[in-house]
Amino acid sequence: MYLTKEIKSDIFTKHGGKAENTGSTEGQIALFTHRINHLTGHLKRNHKDYNTERSLVRLVGKRRSLLDYLKKKDIVKYRELIKELGIRK
């Protein structure tokens, strides 16, 4: 599986402060980005998988709303996060 416990805890440790802080906005955005990158690779190989395409669009929407929240809450963290994750706006 592409998302193991170790990978997930590494993402939250790096972006959320500690592995138990799974509710942090930065950690959730980083996790969504990891999932989006995986689904994008899957869709490049399986271009007719419409269910995955729909899931990808929903996930991008969730990440966008979290990014908007973070932008309103703390613009400095927002800029650091999009630069680190390579997200374009």
N, CA, C and O atoms as a CHARMM CRD file, in Angstrom:
* protein
*
  356
    1    1 MET  N      0.83800  -1.17900   0.00000 PROA 1      0.00000
    2    1 MET  CA     0.00000   0.00000   0.00000 PROA 1      0.00000
    3    1 MET  C      0.88900   1.25100   0.00000 PROA 1      0.00000
    4    1 MET  O      1.98500   1.24100   0.56000 PROA 1      0.00000
    5    2 TYR  N      0.41700   2.30000  -0.61700 PROA 2      0.00000
    6    2 TYR  CA     1.24100   3.49200  -0.78600 PROA 2      0.00000
    7    2 TYR  C      1.31700   4.34800   0.47100 PROA 2      0.00000
    8    2 TYR  O      2.25500   5.13200   0.61200 PROA 2      0.00000
    9    3 LEU  N      0.36200   4.22400   1.38800 PROA 3      0.00000
   10    3 LEU  CA     0.33500   5.06700   2.57100 PROA 3      0.00000
   11    3 LEU  C      0.36200   4.18400   3.81600 PROA 3      0.00000
   12    3 LEU  O     -0.67900   3.72400   4.28600 PROA 3      0.00000
   13    4 THR  N      1.55200   3.95600   4.33700 PROA 4      0.00000
   14    4 THR  CA     1.69800   3.13800   5.53200 PROA 4      0.00000
   15    4 THR  C      1.67000   4.02600   6.77300 PROA 4      0.00000
   16    4 THR  O      1.67300   5.25300   6.67700 PROA 4      0.00000
   17    5 LYS  N      1.64200   3.38900   7.92700 PROA 5      0.00000
   18    5 LYS  CA     1.64600   4.13700   9.18500 PROA 5      0.00000
   19    5 LYS  C      2.90500   4.99000   9.31600 PROA 5      0.00000
   20    5 LYS  O      2.85500   6.11600   9.81100 PROA 5      0.00000
   21    6 GLU  N      4.02700   4.44400   8.87000 PROA 6      0.00000
   22    6 GLU  CA     5.29500   5.15500   8.98600 PROA 6      0.00000
   23    6 GLU  C      5.29800   6.42500   8.12100 PROA 6      0.00000
   24    6 GLU  O      5.73100   7.48800   8.56600 PROA 6      0.00000
   25    7 ILE  N      4.81300   6.30000   6.89200 PROA 7      0.00000
   26    7 ILE  CA     4.76600   7.45200   5.99600 PROA 7      0.00000
   27    7 ILE  C      3.83600   8.52100   6.56100 PROA 7      0.00000
   28    7 ILE  O      4.15400   9.71000   6.54900 PROA 7      0.00000
   29    8 LYS  N      2.67900   8.07600   7.05600 PROA 8      0.00000
   30    8 LYS  CA     1.70600   9.00800   7.60600 PROA 8      0.00000
   31    8 LYS  C      2.26500   9.72600   8.83600 PROA 8      0.00000
   32    8 LYS  O      2.10600  10.93900   8.97300 PROA 8      0.00000
   33    9 SER  N      2.91400   8.98400   9.72400 PROA 9      0.00000
   34    9 SER  CA     3.48000   9.61800  10.92200 PROA 9      0.00000
   35    9 SER  C      4.63000  10.55400  10.54700 PROA 9      0.00000
   36    9 SER  O      4.81100  11.59000  11.18800 PROA 9      0.00000
   37   10 ASP  N      5.41100  10.20700   9.52000 PROA 10     0.00000
   38   10 ASP  CA     6.47100  11.11300   9.04900 PROA 10     0.00000
   39   10 ASP  C      5.90000  12.42300   8.51800 PROA 10     0.00000
   40   10 ASP  O      6.44000  13.49700   8.78000 PROA 10     0.00000
   41   11 ILE  N      4.80500  12.32500   7.77000 PROA 11     0.00000
   42   11 ILE  CA     4.17000  13.53000   7.22200 PROA 11     0.00000
   43   11 ILE  C      3.69100  14.42700   8.35200 PROA 11     0.00000
   44   11 ILE  O      3.92300  15.63600   8.33000 PROA 11     0.00000
   45   12 PHE  N      3.02100  13.84100   9.34200 PROA 12     0.00000
   46   12 PHE  CA     2.50200  14.65400  10.43800 PROA 12     0.00000
   47   12 PHE  C      3.60800  15.15600  11.36100 PROA 12     0.00000
   48   12 PHE  O      3.48200  16.23200  11.94600 PROA 12     0.00000
   49   13 THR  N      4.68800  14.39200  11.49800 PROA 13     0.00000
   50   13 THR  CA     5.81500  14.87100  12.29500 PROA 13     0.00000
   51   13 THR  C      6.48400  16.05800  11.62400 PROA 13     0.00000
   52   13 THR  O      6.84900  17.03000  12.28400 PROA 13     0.00000
   53   14 LYS  N      6.64200  15.97600  10.32200 PROA 14     0.00000
   54   14 LYS  CA     7.31700  17.03600   9.58400 PROA 14     0.00000
   55   14 LYS  C      6.47300  18.31000   9.51100 PROA 14     0.00000
   56   14 LYS  O      7.00100  19.41400   9.64700 PROA 14     0.00000
   57   15 HSD  N      5.16900  18.15900   9.29500 PROA 15     0.00000
   58   15 HSD  CA     4.32700  19.33100   9.05400 PROA 15     0.00000
   59   15 HSD  C      3.41800  19.69200  10.22300 PROA 15     0.00000
   60   15 HSD  O      3.02800  20.85100  10.35900 PROA 15     0.00000
   61   16 GLY  N      3.07400  18.72900  11.06200 PROA 16     0.00000
   62   16 GLY  CA     2.13200  19.00200  12.13100 PROA 16     0.00000
   63   16 GLY  C      2.76000  19.21700  13.48500 PROA 16     0.00000
   64   16 GLY  O      2.06700  19.58700  14.43300 PROA 16     0.00000
   65   17 GLY  N      4.05100  18.99600  13.60100 PROA 17     0.00000
   66   17 GLY  CA     4.73400  19.16800  14.88100 PROA 17     0.00000
   67   17 GLY  C      5.09300  17.84700  15.51400 PROA 17     0.00000
   68   17 GLY  O      6.25300  17.61900  15.85800 PROA 17     0.00000
   69   18 LYS  N      4.10800  16.96400  15.67600 PROA 18     0.00000
   70   18 LYS  CA     4.37700  15.62000  16.18700 PROA 18     0.00000
   71   18 LYS  C      3.40800  14.64500  15.53500 PROA 18     0.00000
   72   18 LYS  O      2.40700  15.05300  14.94600 PROA 18     0.00000
   73   19 ALA  N      3.70700  13.36700  15.64200 PROA 19     0.00000
   74   19 ALA  CA     2.93800  12.34900  14.91800 PROA 19     0.00000
   75   19 ALA  C      1.49700  12.25600  15.41000 PROA 19     0.00000
   76   19 ALA  O      0.61200  11.86500  14.64900 PROA 19     0.00000
   77   20 GLU  N      1.24900  12.61000  16.67600 PROA 20     0.00000
   78   20 GLU  CA    -0.09900  12.50700  17.22400 PROA 20     0.00000
   79   20 GLU  C     -0.98200  13.68900  16.83200 PROA 20     0.00000
   80   20 GLU  O     -2.19700  13.64400  17.02800 PROA 20     0.00000
   81   21 ASN  N     -0.39200  14.73700  16.28600 PROA 21     0.00000
   82   21 ASN  CA    -1.13500  15.94000  15.93300 PROA 21     0.00000
   83   21 ASN  C     -1.72000  15.80100  14.53000 PROA 21     0.00000
   84   21 ASN  O     -1.32200  16.51500  13.60900 PROA 21     0.00000
   85   22 THR  N     -2.65900  14.88500  14.37500 PROA 22     0.00000
   86   22 THR  CA    -3.22500  14.60400  13.06000 PROA 22     0.00000
   87   22 THR  C     -4.28800  15.60500  12.65100 PROA 22     0.00000
   88   22 THR  O     -4.74800  15.57400  11.51000 PROA 22     0.00000
   89   23 GLY  N     -4.68600  16.48400  13.54000 PROA 23     0.00000
   90   23 GLY  CA    -5.71500  17.46100  13.21300 PROA 23     0.00000
   91   23 GLY  C     -5.16500  18.79100  12.74100 PROA 23     0.00000
   92   23 GLY  O     -5.93500  19.69100  12.40800 PROA 23     0.00000
   93   24 SER  N     -3.84400  18.93400  12.70700 PROA 24     0.00000
   94   24 SER  CA    -3.27500  20.21900  12.29800 PROA 24     0.00000
   95   24 SER  C     -3.55600  20.46900  10.81500 PROA 24     0.00000
   96   24 SER  O     -3.53800  19.55100   9.99500 PROA 24     0.00000
   97   25 THR  N     -3.80700  21.70200  10.50700 PROA 25     0.00000
   98   25 THR  CA    -4.12900  22.07900   9.13200 PROA 25     0.00000
   99   25 THR  C     -2.96900  21.78700   8.19400 PROA 25     0.00000
  100   25 THR  O     -3.16400  21.27500   7.09200 PROA 25     0.00000
  101   26 GLU  N     -1.75600  22.11800   8.63800 PROA 26     0.00000
  102   26 GLU  CA    -0.58100  21.89600   7.78900 PROA 26     0.00000
  103   26 GLU  C     -0.37400  20.41300   7.52100 PROA 26     0.00000
  104   26 GLU  O     -0.05000  20.02500   6.39900 PROA 26     0.00000
  105   27 GLY  N     -0.55900  19.58500   8.53600 PROA 27     0.00000
  106   27 GLY  CA    -0.40100  18.13500   8.37800 PROA 27     0.00000
  107   27 GLY  C     -1.43500  17.55400   7.43400 PROA 27     0.00000
  108   27 GLY  O     -1.11400  16.70500   6.60300 PROA 27     0.00000
  109   28 GLN  N     -2.67600  18.00800   7.55900 PROA 28     0.00000
  110   28 GLN  CA    -3.72300  17.50300   6.67100 PROA 28     0.00000
  111   28 GLN  C     -3.47600  17.92300   5.23000 PROA 28     0.00000
  112   28 GLN  O     -3.70200  17.13500   4.31200 PROA 28     0.00000
  113   29 ILE  N     -3.02100  19.13800   5.02100 PROA 29     0.00000
  114   29 ILE  CA    -2.71700  19.59900   3.65800 PROA 29     0.00000
  115   29 ILE  C     -1.58400  18.77200   3.06700 PROA 29     0.00000
  116   29 ILE  O     -1.63500  18.39800   1.89500 PROA 29     0.00000
  117   30 ALA  N     -0.56100  18.48500   3.86900 PROA 30     0.00000
  118   30 ALA  CA     0.55800  17.67100   3.39300 PROA 30     0.00000
  119   30 ALA  C      0.10400  16.25300   3.06300 PROA 30     0.00000
  120   30 ALA  O      0.54800  15.67300   2.07200 PROA 30     0.00000
  121   31 LEU  N     -0.77900  15.69400   3.88900 PROA 31     0.00000
  122   31 LEU  CA    -1.30300  14.34900   3.62800 PROA 31     0.00000
  123   31 LEU  C     -2.14300  14.33600   2.35600 PROA 31     0.00000
  124   31 LEU  O     -2.01400  13.42900   1.53400 PROA 31     0.00000
  125   32 PHE  N     -3.00400  15.34000   2.19200 PROA 32     0.00000
  126   32 PHE  CA    -3.80400  15.42300   0.96400 PROA 32     0.00000
  127   32 PHE  C     -2.91200  15.55800  -0.26000 PROA 32     0.00000
  128   32 PHE  O     -3.20500  14.97600  -1.30500 PROA 32     0.00000
  129   33 THR  N     -1.82800  16.32000  -0.14500 PROA 33     0.00000
  130   33 THR  CA    -0.90900  16.48800  -1.26300 PROA 33     0.00000
  131   33 THR  C     -0.26000  15.16100  -1.63200 PROA 33     0.00000
  132   33 THR  O     -0.11200  14.84400  -2.81200 PROA 33     0.00000
  133   34 HSD  N      0.12600  14.38500  -0.62000 PROA 34     0.00000
  134   34 HSD  CA     0.71600  13.07100  -0.87600 PROA 34     0.00000
  135   34 HSD  C     -0.28900  12.17200  -1.60000 PROA 34     0.00000
  136   34 HSD  O      0.06500  11.48400  -2.55700 PROA 34     0.00000
  137   35 ARG  N     -1.53400  12.18000  -1.14100 PROA 35     0.00000
  138   35 ARG  CA    -2.57600  11.36100  -1.77100 PROA 35     0.00000
  139   35 ARG  C     -2.87700  11.84000  -3.19100 PROA 35     0.00000
  140   35 ARG  O     -3.08600  11.02600  -4.09000 PROA 35     0.00000
  141   36 ILE  N     -2.90000  13.16200  -3.39500 PROA 36     0.00000
  142   36 ILE  CA    -3.16500  13.71800  -4.72400 PROA 36     0.00000
  143   36 ILE  C     -2.07000  13.31900  -5.70600 PROA 36     0.00000
  144   36 ILE  O     -2.35800  12.97000  -6.85100 PROA 36     0.00000
  145   37 ASN  N     -0.82400  13.36800  -5.26400 PROA 37     0.00000
  146   37 ASN  CA     0.28400  12.96600  -6.13300 PROA 37     0.00000
  147   37 ASN  C      0.18000  11.49300  -6.50600 PROA 37     0.00000
  148   37 ASN  O      0.46300  11.11800  -7.64400 PROA 37     0.00000
  149   38 HSD  N     -0.22700  10.65600  -5.55100 PROA 38     0.00000
  150   38 HSD  CA    -0.38200   9.22600  -5.84100 PROA 38     0.00000
  151   38 HSD  C     -1.51700   8.99500  -6.84100 PROA 38     0.00000
  152   38 HSD  O     -1.36300   8.23300  -7.79500 PROA 38     0.00000
  153   39 LEU  N     -2.65400   9.65300  -6.61900 PROA 39     0.00000
  154   39 LEU  CA    -3.79300   9.46700  -7.52100 PROA 39     0.00000
  155   39 LEU  C     -3.50000  10.01500  -8.91400 PROA 39     0.00000
  156   39 LEU  O     -3.98300   9.46300  -9.90300 PROA 39     0.00000
  157   40 THR  N     -2.73000  11.07700  -9.01100 PROA 40     0.00000
  158   40 THR  CA    -2.35700  11.62600 -10.31000 PROA 40     0.00000
  159   40 THR  C     -1.52500  10.62400 -11.10200 PROA 40     0.00000
  160   40 THR  O     -1.73000  10.44600 -12.30300 PROA 40     0.00000
  161   41 GLY  N     -0.59300   9.97700 -10.42800 PROA 41     0.00000
  162   41 GLY  CA     0.20300   8.93800 -11.08300 PROA 41     0.00000
  163   41 GLY  C     -0.65300   7.76900 -11.53200 PROA 41     0.00000
  164   41 GLY  O     -0.43300   7.20400 -12.60400 PROA 41     0.00000
  165   42 HSD  N     -1.63300   7.40600 -10.71000 PROA 42     0.00000
  166   42 HSD  CA    -2.53900   6.31200 -11.06400 PROA 42     0.00000
  167   42 HSD  C     -3.36000   6.67100 -12.30500 PROA 42     0.00000
  168   42 HSD  O     -3.56400   5.83800 -13.18800 PROA 42     0.00000
  169   43 LEU  N     -3.82500   7.91400 -12.35800 PROA 43     0.00000
  170   43 LEU  CA    -4.65100   8.32500 -13.49800 PROA 43     0.00000
  171   43 LEU  C     -3.85400   8.46600 -14.78300 PROA 43     0.00000
  172   43 LEU  O     -4.42000   8.37200 -15.87200 PROA 43     0.00000
  173   44 LYS  N     -2.55400   8.69000 -14.67600 PROA 44     0.00000
  174   44 LYS  CA    -1.73000   8.73200 -15.88800 PROA 44     0.00000
  175   44 LYS  C     -1.65900   7.36000 -16.53500 PROA 44     0.00000
  176   44 LYS  O     -1.56800   7.25100 -17.75800 PROA 44     0.00000
  177   45 ARG  N     -1.70000   6.31100 -15.72000 PROA 45     0.00000
  178   45 ARG  CA    -1.67100   4.94400 -16.24300 PROA 45     0.00000
  179   45 ARG  C     -3.06600   4.44600 -16.62300 PROA 45     0.00000
  180   45 ARG  O     -3.21200   3.68300 -17.57800 PROA 45     0.00000
  181   46 ASN  N     -4.09700   4.87300 -15.87900 PROA 46     0.00000
  182   46 ASN  CA    -5.46700   4.39000 -16.07800 PROA 46     0.00000
  183   46 ASN  C     -6.38300   5.58100 -16.34000 PROA 46     0.00000
  184   46 ASN  O     -7.11400   6.02100 -15.45300 PROA 46     0.00000
  185   47 HSD  N     -6.33700   6.09100 -17.55100 PROA 47     0.00000
  186   47 HSD  CA    -7.04300   7.32800 -17.85000 PROA 47     0.00000
  187   47 HSD  C     -8.55600   7.17800 -17.90300 PROA 47     0.00000
  188   47 HSD  O     -9.26300   8.18600 -17.92100 PROA 47     0.00000
  189   48 LYS  N     -9.07600   5.96300 -17.92900 PROA 48     0.00000
  190   48 LYS  CA   -10.52500   5.77600 -17.96100 PROA 48     0.00000
  191   48 LYS  C    -11.11700   5.46100 -16.57800 PROA 48     0.00000
  192   48 LYS  O    -12.28700   5.09300 -16.48100 PROA 48     0.00000
  193   49 ASP  N    -10.34300   5.59800 -15.54300 PROA 49     0.00000
  194   49 ASP  CA   -10.81100   5.33300 -14.18500 PROA 49     0.00000
  195   49 ASP  C    -11.52000   6.58400 -13.65700 PROA 49     0.00000
  196   49 ASP  O    -10.91100   7.43200 -13.00400 PROA 49     0.00000
  197   50 TYR  N    -12.79600   6.67700 -13.95000 PROA 50     0.00000
  198   50 TYR  CA   -13.54600   7.89400 -13.64700 PROA 50     0.00000
  199   50 TYR  C    -13.85000   8.03400 -12.15700 PROA 50     0.00000
  200   50 TYR  O    -13.98400   9.15300 -11.66100 PROA 50     0.00000
  201   51 ASN  N    -13.95900   6.92700 -11.44300 PROA 51     0.00000
  202   51 ASN  CA   -14.19200   7.01200 -10.00200 PROA 51     0.00000
  203   51 ASN  C    -12.98900   7.62700  -9.28800 PROA 51     0.00000
  204   51 ASN  O    -13.15100   8.44400  -8.38100 PROA 51     0.00000
  205   52 THR  N    -11.80700   7.23900  -9.69100 PROA 52     0.00000
  206   52 THR  CA   -10.60100   7.82500  -9.11500 PROA 52     0.00000
  207   52 THR  C    -10.48100   9.29100  -9.50300 PROA 52     0.00000
  208   52 THR  O    -10.02700  10.11500  -8.70800 PROA 52     0.00000
  209   53 GLU  N    -10.88400   9.61100 -10.71000 PROA 53     0.00000
  210   53 GLU  CA   -10.84000  11.00400 -11.15100 PROA 53     0.00000
  211   53 GLU  C    -11.76500  11.86900 -10.29600 PROA 53     0.00000
  212   53 GLU  O    -11.41500  12.99100  -9.93000 PROA 53     0.00000
  213   54 ARG  N    -12.93600  11.34300  -9.98400 PROA 54     0.00000
  214   54 ARG  CA   -13.87600  12.07300  -9.13800 PROA 54     0.00000
  215   54 ARG  C    -13.31200  12.24000  -7.73200 PROA 54     0.00000
  216   54 ARG  O    -13.43800  13.30800  -7.13300 PROA 54     0.00000
  217   55 SER  N    -12.69100  11.19000  -7.20600 PROA 55     0.00000
  218   55 SER  CA   -12.07900  11.26600  -5.88000 PROA 55     0.00000
  219   55 SER  C    -10.95700  12.29200  -5.85600 PROA 55     0.00000
  220   55 SER  O    -10.79200  13.02200  -4.87900 PROA 55     0.00000
  221   56 LEU  N    -10.19600  12.34100  -6.92400 PROA 56     0.00000
  222   56 LEU  CA    -9.10500  13.31200  -7.01400 PROA 56     0.00000
  223   56 LEU  C     -9.63100  14.74400  -6.99600 PROA 56     0.00000
  224   56 LEU  O     -9.07200  15.60800  -6.32000 PROA 56     0.00000
  225   57 VAL  N    -10.69400  14.99100  -7.73200 PROA 57     0.00000
  226   57 VAL  CA   -11.27500  16.33300  -7.78000 PROA 57     0.00000
  227   57 VAL  C    -11.79700  16.73700  -6.40200 PROA 57     0.00000
  228   57 VAL  O    -11.62300  17.88100  -5.98200 PROA 57     0.00000
  229   58 ARG  N    -12.43800  15.79900  -5.69700 PROA 58     0.00000
  230   58 ARG  CA   -12.94400  16.09100  -4.34800 PROA 58     0.00000
  231   58 ARG  C    -11.80000  16.37000  -3.38300 PROA 58     0.00000
  232   58 ARG  O    -11.89500  17.25900  -2.53700 PROA 58     0.00000
  233   59 LEU  N    -10.72600  15.61100  -3.51100 PROA 59     0.00000
  234   59 LEU  CA    -9.57500  15.78400  -2.62800 PROA 59     0.00000
  235   59 LEU  C     -8.88700  17.12400  -2.87800 PROA 59     0.00000
  236   59 LEU  O     -8.45000  17.78400  -1.93500 PROA 59     0.00000
  237   60 VAL  N     -8.79200  17.52300  -4.13100 PROA 60     0.00000
  238   60 VAL  CA    -8.21000  18.82300  -4.45500 PROA 60     0.00000
  239   60 VAL  C     -9.08000  19.93200  -3.87400 PROA 60     0.00000
  240   60 VAL  O     -8.55600  20.93200  -3.38400 PROA 60     0.00000
  241   61 GLY  N    -10.38900  19.77000  -3.92100 PROA 61     0.00000
  242   61 GLY  CA   -11.29600  20.76000  -3.34400 PROA 61     0.00000
  243   61 GLY  C    -11.14700  20.87500  -1.83900 PROA 61     0.00000
  244   61 GLY  O    -11.16900  21.97700  -1.29000 PROA 61     0.00000
  245   62 LYS  N    -10.99600  19.73600  -1.16800 PROA 62     0.00000
  246   62 LYS  CA   -10.78400  19.74700   0.28200 PROA 62     0.00000
  247   62 LYS  C     -9.47700  20.45200   0.62800 PROA 62     0.00000
  248   62 LYS  O     -9.42000  21.26700   1.54900 PROA 62     0.00000
  249   63 ARG  N     -8.42700  20.12600  -0.13000 PROA 63     0.00000
  250   63 ARG  CA    -7.13500  20.75700   0.12800 PROA 63     0.00000
  251   63 ARG  C     -7.20800  22.25700  -0.12100 PROA 63     0.00000
  252   63 ARG  O     -6.62300  23.04300   0.62300 PROA 63     0.00000
  253   64 ARG  N     -7.93000  22.65400  -1.17300 PROA 64     0.00000
  254   64 ARG  CA    -8.06000  24.07900  -1.47700 PROA 64     0.00000
  255   64 ARG  C     -8.75800  24.82600  -0.34100 PROA 64     0.00000
  256   64 ARG  O     -8.35600  25.93400   0.01300 PROA 64     0.00000
  257   65 SER  N     -9.80500  24.21900   0.23000 PROA 65     0.00000
  258   65 SER  CA   -10.51500  24.88500   1.31500 PROA 65     0.00000
  259   65 SER  C     -9.64000  24.97400   2.56100 PROA 65     0.00000
  260   65 SER  O     -9.69000  25.97400   3.27700 PROA 65     0.00000
  261   66 LEU  N     -8.84400  23.94700   2.82800 PROA 66     0.00000
  262   66 LEU  CA    -7.91500  24.02000   3.96100 PROA 66     0.00000
  263   66 LEU  C     -6.83200  25.07100   3.71900 PROA 66     0.00000
  264   66 LEU  O     -6.42900  25.77100   4.64800 PROA 66     0.00000
  265   67 LEU  N     -6.36300  25.18300   2.48400 PROA 67     0.00000
  266   67 LEU  CA    -5.37900  26.21100   2.15900 PROA 67     0.00000
  267   67 LEU  C     -5.95600  27.60800   2.32000 PROA 67     0.00000
  268   67 LEU  O     -5.27400  28.51500   2.79800 PROA 67     0.00000
  269   68 ASP  N     -7.20900  27.78200   1.92100 PROA 68     0.00000
  270   68 ASP  CA    -7.85200  29.08700   2.09900 PROA 68     0.00000
  271   68 ASP  C     -7.97600  29.43000   3.58200 PROA 68     0.00000
  272   68 ASP  O     -7.75900  30.57400   3.98000 PROA 68     0.00000
  273   69 TYR  N     -8.32600  28.43100   4.39600 PROA 69     0.00000
  274   69 TYR  CA    -8.41900  28.64100   5.83700 PROA 69     0.00000
  275   69 TYR  C     -7.06400  29.03300   6.41600 PROA 69     0.00000
  276   69 TYR  O     -6.96700  29.97100   7.20700 PROA 69     0.00000
  277   70 LEU  N     -6.02700  28.31500   6.01800 PROA 70     0.00000
  278   70 LEU  CA    -4.68700  28.60400   6.52000 PROA 70     0.00000
  279   70 LEU  C     -4.21900  29.99100   6.06400 PROA 70     0.00000
  280   70 LEU  O     -3.52800  30.69100   6.80500 PROA 70     0.00000
  281   71 LYS  N     -4.59200  30.37700   4.86300 PROA 71     0.00000
  282   71 LYS  CA    -4.21200  31.68700   4.35000 PROA 71     0.00000
  283   71 LYS  C     -4.84000  32.80200   5.18900 PROA 71     0.00000
  284   71 LYS  O     -4.19400  33.81100   5.47000 PROA 71     0.00000
  285   72 LYS  N     -6.10400  32.61400   5.58700 PROA 72     0.00000
  286   72 LYS  CA    -6.76200  33.60300   6.43100 PROA 72     0.00000
  287   72 LYS  C     -6.19600  33.60300   7.84900 PROA 72     0.00000
  288   72 LYS  O     -6.09700  34.64900   8.49100 PROA 72     0.00000
  289   73 LYS  N     -5.82500  32.41500   8.32600 PROA 73     0.00000
  290   73 LYS  CA    -5.35900  32.27900   9.70600 PROA 73     0.00000
  291   73 LYS  C     -3.92500  32.76500   9.87900 PROA 73     0.00000
  292   73 LYS  O     -3.63500  33.55000  10.78200 PROA 73     0.00000
  293   74 ASP  N     -3.01900  32.29100   9.00400 PROA 74     0.00000
  294   74 ASP  CA    -1.59700  32.63100   9.13600 PROA 74     0.00000
  295   74 ASP  C     -0.94300  32.62700   7.75700 PROA 74     0.00000
  296   74 ASP  O     -0.61200  31.56700   7.22600 PROA 74     0.00000
  297   75 ILE  N     -0.76200  33.79200   7.18800 PROA 75     0.00000
  298   75 ILE  CA    -0.25500  33.92300   5.81300 PROA 75     0.00000
  299   75 ILE  C      1.19100  33.44600   5.69700 PROA 75     0.00000
  300   75 ILE  O      1.58800  32.94900   4.64300 PROA 75     0.00000
  301   76 VAL  N      1.97700  33.58700   6.75200 PROA 76     0.00000
  302   76 VAL  CA     3.38700  33.17700   6.70300 PROA 76     0.00000
  303   76 VAL  C      3.48800  31.65400   6.59600 PROA 76     0.00000
  304   76 VAL  O      4.24500  31.14000   5.77200 PROA 76     0.00000
  305   77 LYS  N      2.73200  30.93500   7.42200 PROA 77     0.00000
  306   77 LYS  CA     2.73700  29.47100   7.35200 PROA 77     0.00000
  307   77 LYS  C      2.20600  28.99200   6.00800 PROA 77     0.00000
  308   77 LYS  O      2.69300  28.00500   5.45500 PROA 77     0.00000
  309   78 TYR  N      1.20300  29.69700   5.48700 PROA 78     0.00000
  310   78 TYR  CA     0.63800  29.36000   4.17800 PROA 78     0.00000
  311   78 TYR  C      1.70400  29.44100   3.09500 PROA 78     0.00000
  312   78 TYR  O      1.84500  28.52500   2.28500 PROA 78     0.00000
  313   79 ARG  N      2.44900  30.53100   3.08000 PROA 79     0.00000
  314   79 ARG  CA     3.48100  30.71200   2.05300 PROA 79     0.00000
  315   79 ARG  C      4.59400  29.69100   2.17700 PROA 79     0.00000
  316   79 ARG  O      5.09300  29.18300   1.17300 PROA 79     0.00000
  317   80 GLU  N      4.98800  29.38800   3.42200 PROA 80     0.00000
  318   80 GLU  CA     6.03100  28.37900   3.63800 PROA 80     0.00000
  319   80 GLU  C      5.57100  27.00500   3.16600 PROA 80     0.00000
  320   80 GLU  O      6.33200  26.26700   2.54000 PROA 80     0.00000
  321   81 LEU  N      4.31100  26.66600   3.47200 PROA 81     0.00000
  322   81 LEU  CA     3.79100  25.34700   3.13900 PROA 81     0.00000
  323   81 LEU  C      3.65800  25.15000   1.63100 PROA 81     0.00000
  324   81 LEU  O      4.04700  24.10200   1.11600 PROA 81     0.00000
  325   82 ILE  N      3.12100  26.12800   0.92000 PROA 82     0.00000
  326   82 ILE  CA     2.96300  25.93900  -0.52500 PROA 82     0.00000
  327   82 ILE  C      4.32200  25.92400  -1.22000 PROA 82     0.00000
  328   82 ILE  O      4.48700  25.27100  -2.25100 PROA 82     0.00000
  329   83 LYS  N      5.28500  26.63500  -0.66400 PROA 83     0.00000
  330   83 LYS  CA     6.62600  26.60000  -1.23700 PROA 83     0.00000
  331   83 LYS  C      7.27800  25.24200  -1.00400 PROA 83     0.00000
  332   83 LYS  O      7.91900  24.69400  -1.90000 PROA 83     0.00000
  333   84 GLU  N      7.11300  24.70100   0.20200 PROA 84     0.00000
  334   84 GLU  CA     7.72400  23.41800   0.55200 PROA 84     0.00000
  335   84 GLU  C      7.07500  22.25400  -0.19700 PROA 84     0.00000
  336   84 GLU  O      7.76900  21.33500  -0.63200 PROA 84     0.00000
  337   85 LEU  N      5.75200  22.28600  -0.35000 PROA 85     0.00000
  338   85 LEU  CA     5.05600  21.18000  -1.00400 PROA 85     0.00000
  339   85 LEU  C      4.99300  21.32200  -2.52500 PROA 85     0.00000
  340   85 LEU  O      4.64300  20.37700  -3.23200 PROA 85     0.00000
  341   86 GLY  N      5.33200  22.50400  -3.01300 PROA 86     0.00000
  342   86 GLY  CA     5.31300  22.71500  -4.45500 PROA 86     0.00000
  343   86 GLY  C      3.90400  22.87500  -5.00700 PROA 86     0.00000
  344   86 GLY  O      3.62600  22.47800  -6.13800 PROA 86     0.00000
  345   87 ILE  N      3.01600  23.45800  -4.20800 PROA 87     0.00000
  346   87 ILE  CA     1.65100  23.69700  -4.63900 PROA 87     0.00000
  347   87 ILE  C      1.60800  25.04300  -5.32300 PROA 87     0.00000
  348   87 ILE  O      2.19300  26.00900  -4.83400 PROA 87     0.00000
  349   88 ARG  N      0.92100  25.12100  -6.45100 PROA 88     0.00000
  350   88 ARG  CA     0.81800  26.39300  -7.14400 PROA 88     0.00000
  351   88 ARG  C     -0.58700  26.94700  -6.96800 PROA 88     0.00000
  352   88 ARG  O     -1.55900  26.19900  -6.85500 PROA 88     0.00000
  353   89 LYS  N     -0.67300  28.24700  -6.94800 PROA 89     0.00000
  354   89 LYS  CA    -1.98100  28.89400  -6.79600 PROA 89     0.00000
  355   89 LYS  C     -2.21500  29.76600  -7.99300 PROA 89     0.00000
  356   89 LYS  O     -3.25600  30.41500  -8.08900 PROA 89     0.00000
